[in-house]
Amino acid sequence: MLAGQSIVEAEELVMHAVHWLKLMVEVTGALVIGMGLLATLTTWIRSIRISSKDVFIETRLTLARYLALALELQLGADILSTAVSPSWDQIGKLAAIAVIRTALNYFLLRELHEDTPYVRP
């Protein structure tokens, strides 16, 4: 009986650890978005005196890079939450979220690759 109880305790410990890890990944994703906003504003403010299409593209690309990373982190957090206690409802929600976030990330990265030649070195 004692061995069964220790297995349950170990499972609970793992679940709590994964929940904390998920929270840390989500917070990191939010911090990345905040840092991206600051970097974008800094780029935009420094280049406000230059009226050019390249400056606009560079500013957009700065934010896009941070958003792509944040999307990856948020998707990782969703996968962590589903890995611990998967139900069909959670798996369905994860699949929908994964498709949306992957599509967003795909188009962000595609735009990054298309617009990168226009940015000044």
N, C-alpha and C positions, 0 to 999 in steps of 0.2 A: 504494500500500500504506500509505503514511503517513497518508493521509486516513481510511482505514478504521480504523486504530488510534486516531486521535484521536476518532472517533465512539464507539468502544468505551469509551475513557477518559471521554468526556463522559457516556455512559450510566451508567457506574459512579459518577461523581461525583454525578449526579442521584439515583441509587439511595441512595447514602450520605447525601446531604442529606435526602432524604425519610425515611429511617430515623431520622435524628437529630430531624427535625421531629416524627415520630410519637412518639418517646420523650419529647420536650418536652411534647407535647399530653397524653400519658398521665400524666406527672408533674404537670402542671397540674390535670388531673382529680382525681388523688389529693389534691393540696393543697386543692382546692376542697372535697372531702369532709371533710378534716381541719378546715378553717376552718369549715365548716358544723357540725361536731360541737362545736367550741369555742363558736360563736355560740349553738347550741342549749343547751348546758350553761349558758352565761352567762344566757340568757333564763330557763331553768328555775330556776337558783339565785336570781336576783333576784326571782322570783315565787313562791318556795317558801312564803312566809308567806301568800300569797293562795290560798285553796282555791276554785278556780272552774273551770268547764268552759272558759271563754274562755282561761284561761292554758294549759290543756292544748292547745287548738286552736292557739293562737299558737306554742307550742313546736313542735308538729308541723309547722306551716306553715313555720317558720324552717328546719327541717331539709329539708323537701320542696323548698324553693327551691334550696338548695345541691345537693341530689341531682339535680334536673332539669338544672341547669347541668353537673354532672359527667357525667351520662349523655350529654349532647350532645357534650361533649369526647371521651369515650371512643368514641362512634360516629364522630366525625371521625378519631380515631386509627386505627380499624379501616379506614375508607375509604382513608386514606393508605397503609396497608400493602398493601391490595389493589390500589391504583392503580399501584404500582411493578412488581410481579411477579404479575399475576393468573393463577391456575390455576383450573380449574373447581372444584376442592376448596375453594380459598380463597374463590371467589365464592359458593359454596353456604353456607360458614360465615358469610361476611359477611351474606348475605341473612337467615340465621336470627338472627344477632346483631342486625341492624338491625331486624327485626320485633319481637324481644323488647324491645330498648331503646326503640324508638319506642312500643310499647304501654305500657311502664312510664312513659315520659315523658308520654304522653297522659293516663293515669289520674292521675299526680301533678299535672299542670296542671289537670285537671278538678276534682280535690279542692281544689287551691288556690283556684280560682274559686268553688267552692261554699262553702268555709269562710271565705273572706275577710270577708264581712259580719259574722261573729261576733266578729272580733278587734277589740279596743278600739283607738281611734286613738292 
